[in-house]
Structures are given as C-alpha cells and as structure tokens.
Amino acid sequence: MVMRLDKLLANYGIGTRKEVKSLIRKGFVKVNGMIIKKDDFKVDHEIDEIVFDDELIEYRPYVYIMLNKPAGYISATKDNLHPTVLELIEGYENYDLFPVGRLDIDTEGLLLITNDGDFSHKLMAPSRNHSKLYWAEIEGVMDEKDIDSFKKGIVLDTGYCCKSANLKVIEVDDNCCKVEIEIFEGKFHQVKKMVEVCGKEVIYLKRLSIRNLELDRSLALGDFRELSNEELVDLMEDL
Ligand code: URA
C-alpha cells in the first residue's frame, strides 16, 4: 500500500503527525538507505525499507483487536454523551480504528476493533450468517416452547422474522434463568427483542464468541489485546 511517509510513521506510533513531520525534516528517517526530508514522500511498506533513528520500521497497515467491552461504553467512534469503546484502546490513536458491528451500551463482552473495512463488512453482513454467541441472564424462565420458537424464527413486533437461532437454558433459579443464545444476524437490540417476544426480559448480556473466535477469558472488563496470527487466520477462513 502506497502512503505518505509521515502518515505511516505516525500510524506506527512514532509520534503525532506534527512530531513526525518535524523528525523527518531533521533527517531522522531513511528510505532505502537515503535520508528523506520530505514528509509527503510516498512509500510502499511492502517494498521500501524504512528506518527511523536506526530502527527498521515493520509497518502493519491493519490491526485486529479483541476488547472485553464493559457496560457504559458506546460502540461508535464518536459520541457527545457517552465514552466510546475506542477510548479504551490506548496506543493505537493513529490507526483510524472502528468497532466491528455494535454491542448495546449495557452489553459486555467480545467486541472486535479494527481499521480493516473489508474484514468488518464480511464478518457483519447479515447475508453471511456468521454465528454470534451470547450469555444472558433473564427475568422469567425460558422453556421448551421458547427453545422451539427460537428454532422456528421469532417474529418481532415489527413483523420481521428472525433467522433460526439456538437457545440453551443453563440454569434456572426461582423466576430467573441463565441462558446461551446463538444468533446468525445482528439487528438492533436483537437478543433483547427476541427474549421480549417470549414475555421475558434480558437483565444482563455478554457476547462470548463471534464465529470461531472466543472471548479471551483472561481479559478483564475494559482490557484488550491484538488477535494472534492463528486466531486471525481461523476467523478469516472462508469469510
Ligand atoms: N443483542 C442485543 O439485544 N444487544 C446487543 O448488544 C447485542 C445483541
């Protein structure tokens, strides 16, 4: 990918765009062995050898991050009222990151953050039918009839018929239960609305996995890490 030298170095984390421009002008940067003092000089990270202050720059255009989203954060790049999930991803400020799909403000768990639009689209497009698995705590007890309705396709109050989904009751306690719900699309408030159609209410929701990618249980709420190569290869297979 061909891009400006100052953008590449800023994305890499050398400094802000302004700081990087100044470092380039001072002669800290070599491209293919030549000192380059023009900040708009065009480079291709796959072809050109870029060295900053004697350090070889191994630039990656795309990053793929797994976040254990806490409640209280909005799945957007900007918001006037609430903090966004991007505010939790420190150290990647220059990567133009965005969340892959959305979790509601009060939903926790697996949220992917990337700057790869094609990847995001392929993972989230409803036509692709990728699985998303949720853990939910419910007021009311979900029963065999609800399992059957989920399988057949819940009809929402808008008339929309949801794709067949899997409901598994894990624990029942008085008038509450804990369930796992697997859906293959991602409409607004989908899990909450499906449960509501059954006359019950989601009181806690957490996403456990997307496709074959599971939330890393060692990540505390609000923590994140990059996907390993193996996770990424598996997730991208036949995407
Ligand atoms: N379904 C919901 O209702 N909320 C979410 O955040 C995700 C799926």
Residues whose N, C-alpha, C, O or C-beta is under 5 A from the ligand:
A	BS01	URA	R102 L103 D104 T107 H189 Q190 V191 K192 K193
